[in-house]
Amino acid sequence: MDSTPAELWTEILHHLRQRDLPSIMLANRTFAQLGRPLLFRHFEFTPYATVAPQQFFLPAPRALRWASERLDFWASDRIAPLVRTCVLSPQRPVAAHRLDQDGKPRYVAVTADEAVVLLDNFIQNLAKFSRTMSFTMMSLPLTNNTLASIYHSLPQLRELCLCFSTPLPDTSSLGFEIRGSGPKIEALNLWSDAAETGESLGSLHAISSFFNPKHLKHLELLGSWTTGAEKLPHLPLLSHCTLEFTNLAAPNFYAELFSKFLAIEWLRVSWVRGEEPGTPPAAIFDKRQSWLRSIKCLHVSNHVLPAFLASTDNATELNISGSTPITDIVTNLRDVRAPHITTLLLSGEIPAFAALELSEVIASFPRLVHLSVTVRYFDVHHEPDVHPVDRTVRILGPHLAYSLHRSSCTQTIAKLFLGALAKSPFDPRHSSS
């Protein structure tokens, strides 16, 4: 052991589960020293519990005292500098009537103002976690004080995920003083679990300060963002973007948003869950948009497929996914010619796998080299005791060379795959495993 470099042991310990680290740290002093930073690298904290909107619960007094002591421990000078990832979220669902071993209630119903006592305590101690590189805040109230603390207290932050449970307040009441350059965020995820209510999250202007043009490379905008794109800076380093369209957006919102993408290479677009899919705004496909020339990979749902595929001449990889039957996807592709696509990934529902006509898919992509089909649901009437599960067929062409994973496939399922592939235009040469 003395001859093994410490870096190698650190790499080995890094692959252990966090709950297994204390045991190996008891083996000797070396493991104790190497395992300590790994043991405290991830901190999760739940400031309150909830069963429904506006129904809040705090732990009973004894448990509340324990939660406060736990926060004090993690925020101590010995532990807080070791934290690299931090997740803040409410505990849910919770049974309000649950009792502890002494027959006393585990949770006590409180008002919204009383529920944030632990959350406020955490925000006050946020500066102690100054070496945190990844911060996630799920379904908790976003206030002026919280935004300012994240911006000013976490200078080494590289990844930020904010999930909003309620629409953002008015921009004028949410703004905070900008001092210095702020965190050098490379990945920004903004998401709303209130999107299904049809509410608008408001303006991106409220959090535009977190869009660092010198560092931001990955962006996710999920939920009903409607205005404020014109306030964002141009993002020359942004290469990966995930976006959900909404019918609530202002007329020029998406045109302004896409104009900020200068060199994006990977784009995933879909429609907000719960809304009737519409047509993407035509303004985003203006040939003057830089992203149309830089895009290499498109990950789209069937609803927005024709508009994006017809406008992106340089994309070489296309991923079509969603709950749409693949037969509908094939129908959508019949009127599309995409000679630039060399890799195609299909994922969807199929009533019967044999119904998929691969020849119709291939006809739209004359330069196709790689084809991967993921079957989410299929007809197993030939063998009723088989439950629908995910299955993937990979085809490497232009001559047929597919790989069929049989580890959990029955012979019946294998026959369904082979029957569909027999209808494809590829040569009947294959390898299966």
RAVEN-V145235 format. One record per run of one state. SS is the DSSP state (h for helix, s for strand, l for the rest). FROM is the first residue (numbers start at 1). LEN is the number of residues. If there is no record, write none. Layout:
BEGIN
((SS;FROM;LEN) (SS;FROM;LEN))
END
This chain:
BEGIN
((l;1;5) (h;6;9) (l;15;3) (h;18;8) (l;26;3) (h;29;11) (l;40;2) (s;42;4) (l;46;3) (s;49;4) (l;53;2) (s;55;5) (l;60;1) (h;61;14) (l;75;5) (h;80;3) (l;83;2) (s;85;5) (l;90;1) (s;91;1) (l;92;7) (s;99;1) (l;100;5) (s;105;1) (l;106;1) (s;107;4) (l;111;1) (h;112;4) (l;116;1) (h;117;8) (l;125;1) (h;126;4) (l;130;4) (s;134;5) (l;139;5) (h;144;10) (l;154;5) (s;159;6) (l;165;6) (h;171;4) (l;175;12) (s;187;6) (l;193;2) (h;195;3) (l;198;4) (s;202;2) (h;204;7) (l;211;7) (s;218;5) (l;223;2) (s;225;3) (l;228;1) (h;229;3) (l;232;3) (s;235;1) (l;236;4) (s;240;6) (l;246;7) (h;253;6) (l;259;2) (s;261;1) (l;262;4) (s;266;6) (l;272;10) (h;282;4) (l;286;5) (h;291;4) (l;295;2) (s;297;5) (h;302;10) (l;312;5) (s;317;5) (l;322;3) (s;325;1) (h;326;8) (l;334;9) (s;343;7) (l;350;3) (h;353;3) (l;356;2) (h;358;6) (l;364;6) (s;370;8) (l;378;13) (s;391;6) (l;397;5) (s;402;3) (l;405;6) (h;411;11) (l;422;12))
END
